[in-house]
């Protein structure tokens, strides 16, 4: 086995790990968006309360509220 082939393989594994983590992050953001949307549609909570409950910013909640249109 050539020692020079190990770093590229390890590097490829690092890229796969990073891609998986990024995919997990995107998945969590999609779920968070849906939770915020459901709270907007199904409650009379103020934007600041929804932001606190979901660990989002008020700006994010307001943008999602505008999407509801």
Backbone torsions as a table, in degrees:
resi	resn	phi	psi	omega
1	UNK	NA	134.6	-178.8
2	UNK	-85.2	125.0	-178.9
3	UNK	-62.3	-26.6	180.0
4	UNK	-68.5	-18.9	-179.2
5	UNK	-81.3	-16.4	-177.5
6	UNK	-68.3	-48.8	-178.3
7	UNK	-57.2	-43.9	177.8
8	UNK	-61.5	-37.9	178.7
9	UNK	-65.3	-46.0	178.7
10	UNK	-62.7	-39.6	178.5
11	UNK	-61.8	-40.6	178.0
12	UNK	-63.1	-40.9	177.3
13	UNK	-63.9	-38.4	177.6
14	UNK	-63.0	-40.1	178.4
15	UNK	-66.2	-40.6	177.8
16	UNK	-63.7	-41.9	178.6
17	UNK	-62.6	-44.7	178.6
18	UNK	-62.6	-42.5	179.1
19	UNK	-62.9	-40.5	179.3
20	UNK	-65.3	-43.4	179.0
21	UNK	-62.6	-40.2	178.6
22	UNK	-65.6	-39.1	176.7
23	UNK	-64.7	-40.5	176.8
24	UNK	-62.0	-41.5	179.6
25	UNK	-62.9	-44.7	179.2
26	UNK	-63.6	-39.4	178.2
27	UNK	-62.9	-42.1	178.0
28	UNK	-64.1	-38.2	179.0
29	UNK	-65.7	-38.1	177.8
30	UNK	-64.4	-44.1	179.0
31	UNK	-64.0	-43.7	179.2
32	UNK	-60.1	-43.2	178.5
33	UNK	-58.4	-45.0	-179.3
34	UNK	-67.0	-38.1	177.3
35	UNK	-63.5	-45.5	178.4
36	UNK	-61.4	-45.4	179.2
37	UNK	-58.9	-44.5	179.6
38	UNK	-64.9	-39.6	176.9
39	UNK	-63.8	-38.1	177.6
40	UNK	-64.7	-45.7	-175.7
41	UNK	-75.0	-32.8	-169.7
42	UNK	-107.0	-1.3	179.0
43	UNK	-134.0	171.4	173.0
44	UNK	-108.0	26.0	179.7
45	UNK	-65.0	144.0	174.4
46	UNK	-72.6	159.3	-178.4
47	UNK	-59.0	-38.7	-179.3
48	UNK	-66.9	-32.8	177.3
49	UNK	-70.5	-42.4	177.3
50	UNK	-61.6	-41.3	178.6
51	UNK	-60.7	-44.8	179.3
52	UNK	-64.0	-42.5	-177.5
53	UNK	-66.6	-29.4	-174.5
54	UNK	-108.7	3.7	-177.3
55	UNK	57.2	37.7	176.4
56	UNK	-109.8	174.9	174.1
57	UNK	-92.4	158.8	176.9
58	UNK	-61.6	-37.0	178.5
59	UNK	-58.9	-42.3	179.3
60	UNK	-63.0	-45.4	-179.9
61	UNK	-61.5	-43.1	-179.7
62	UNK	-64.4	-38.8	177.2
63	UNK	-64.0	-41.5	178.9
64	UNK	-67.7	-38.6	176.9
65	UNK	-59.4	-40.5	178.9
66	UNK	-66.5	-31.8	178.4
67	UNK	-64.2	-29.4	-176.7
68	UNK	-57.0	-38.5	179.3
69	UNK	13.1	NA	NA
